[in-house]
């Protein structure tokens, strides 16, 4: 299985266009040792020829342009991207669908709650019918295996995870199973990826799934629950936004500490998160816990 991290940042990327927090300004002014990050998305392949795009961020055009494996090559109009899978309906994971409108009919894999939000609250699917058109392949968030024709060598499963529907959703405050899922991808050799850029909590069932994986790409959005307020960037906390912070009792570091088999990588990192500082104390704490940070262009072979 081949994994390409197209974008590793949370909504807004890093630096965020309207943010002058210490991290964003530090990166702009060259005072911070850090890498810019676009909004989160990955691509999966079983053969390096055809790819499944997992989430379509607003930065997808540039992400494709800097990833040669995703360049057209067989005809004047062509794409190796055979399908798109969404783990939620958040703006930073779906807006890039509009940038794919010039391509062939879009094969879209997602749960019914996600599709409903994209028909009603943010009607991207209706808009795209005036361009490429969309075939929705329903995904159930019950852990049952399903296949995607674009990557026939991979078996996929979607698992319902704690989280939030997007703010525009009619049921923002009435969570539905399938609003947020973790994706488990397994190849014919048994190599397994667990991908969950949004995790509001980790259940015992999810721990079992994570224990069995070879690689984890999991929620790295916030360091602390009140990080946004601490940085002067808003009053929302991690929990209210559907994210489990890394630090503190019950945080991501503690929950991952007992997992010894998988490679542990954080993705979907918010611009306010101090782990973005390559030389910071928080980054050293992650390294001591055996946890890595995803970066744009990262390649993972399983």
C-alpha positions, 0 to 999 in steps of 0.5 A: 500500500502506498500512502501520500500525505497531500496536506497535513494541516487543519482548516486554514492550513499553516500559516492561516491567511488571517492569523498573526499568532506567534506560530503563523507570524514566526513562520512568515518572518523566518523566526520559527523552524517549521514547515508550511502545511496545506489542509489535510488530505491523503491519497492511497494506492495499491499499485502506484497507478490508480489512486483513491483521494481521501478528503478533498481539501480546498488546496487540492489543485496545488496538492495534485500539482506537486504530487507527480503520481497524481499527474495526468499521463495517458491522454490530453485529459486524464487523472489517476484519481479514480475515486474520492472518499470522505471521512466527514463533511467538514469544509476543509475536507469537501470544498476541493470537490469543486476543483475536480469538476473539470474531470470525469464523473466523480465516484464519491464514497461517503456515509449517508449523513455526509451525503445528506449534508452535501445535498442540503446544508452545503449542496455541493453534490447538486452543484457538481451535477451541472459539471462532472456529475457525481455517483454516490457510493454509500458507505456504512460506518459499521466496520464492514469491509467494502471495495473501491474499484479504483484500488482493487487491491485494498479492502476498506472499512469505515468506523463511526468515531466521536465527533461533530457534524460541520457547523452548517449541518442541520444536525450540528448539535444532534450527532448521527453515527457516520458524521465522522468516520475513521478509515481502515485500509488493508492490502492483500499482504495484510498491511493496515492503515488507520486514518482518523483526522478528526477524533473527539474521543477514543473508545475501547473498540477504536483502541483495538483497531489502532492496536492492529494497525501498522500505521496510524494517521490520527487527529493532531489538531490541538495540544490543549483543550483551550489552545485557541483562547490561550493564543487569542484566536477564538473561544472554541475549545477542542472538545466543542469542535470534536477533537481530542487534544494531545496533552493532559490526562486522557489526551492523545499522547496518553491514549497512544502510549500503550500501542507498540506495533503501529507507527504513530503519526499526527495529522490535521494540525491546527496553526495554533498548535505548538508542536509545529515548532520543530525545536519546541518542547512540545515537539520533543515530548512527542518524539519521546513518546514515539509520535511523529508529525505528518508533513505535506509530501510525506510518503508512507509505504506499508 
